[in-house]
Amino acid sequence: MLDTSARLLRLLALLQSRPEWRGADLAERLDVAARTLRRDIGRLRELGYPVHATPGVAGGYRLGAGARMPPLLLDDEEAVAVAIGLRGGGVAGIEETAGRALAKLEQVLPDRLRQRVRALQTATVAIGGGVPAADAGVLDRIAAARRDREVLRFDYRDHDGAETARSAEPCKLVARAGRWYLLGYDLGRDGWRIFRVDRLRPRTPNGPRFAPRPEPGGDAARYVAERLVREMWPVRARALVHAPAAQIAARTSGLVEPVDDRSCLLELRADGLDAVVFMLGLLDADFEVLEPPELAGRLRTMADRFARAAGEGWDGR
């Protein structure tokens, strides 16, 4: 049986893990009598934690919102997930606050978890703002292989559903346009390849150790972005956008290159000009078309159509 202090921490963790507990269930989880449970609930209340009780046979306990925040008791996976979320949350305006919270969390993480968090942080980069959902266990395995410089062995399912066994030297995890991608040097095909993480299933154990290769083009993230954009869509368009590069990167999955503090070059790829017009309209910024020439004509056609839709009172302002 746990001693009193450890039992109180365990009780607090259980109360945090679900909205409400039956008293009998809590007592069973803690391996104590109902009387001991009531005494421990009283001690938590004395410490300032608002534990509410519902009387009756079907009654129970729940941890309410109090005047101060109780210590967060997280398991290993929860702690790693919170740390990664704080590092790459993609919410504008809270970067400094998230950084302070992350620093506090990392101070209390056990060394084994701190190593996992750092491995993921150094292995990942997000393009265009925001971090998509993914299987944390798979990301963890890839990041650990990269950190330990071990060949990643995995089964990979292509877009047709066919599975192949692959071995690659992991270079970088890239979050882009709602998906995670792994850039790795494919040993079976003797070249750099980009793998969708949701189609990847790691094998155990990893392969032999390897010496890291230079990132292709000197920038793994840009290499992945350019490859994905150029290989997936047939229509290419470029525009000079009169807005900061960071602002535009957060609004598009296209390639953004700063010109100065107030403008940037944007390259878009799509399956047609209408899709490019739509993406440009979502930028919420002025822009000048650079190429292709027919895009300007398509924009004029769409502008006339929208003007007619706006009605006779529309004056162009």
Secondary structure, 3 states (H helix, E strand, C coil): CCCHHHHHHHHHHHHHHCCCEEHHHHHHHHCCCHHHHHHHHHHHHHCCCCEEEECCCCCEEEECCCCCCCCCCCCHHHHHHHHHHHHHCCCCCCHHHHHHHHHHHHHHCCHHHHHHHHHHHHHEEEECCCCCCCCHHHHHHHHHHHHHCECEEEEEECCCCCEEEEEEEEEEEEEECCEEEEEEEECCCCEEEEEEHHHEEECCCCCCECCCCCCHHHCHHHHHHHHHHHHHCCEEEEEEECCCHHHHHCCCCCEEEEEECCEEEEEEEECCHHHHHHHHHCCCCCEEEEECHHHHHHHHHHHHHHHHHHCCCCCCC
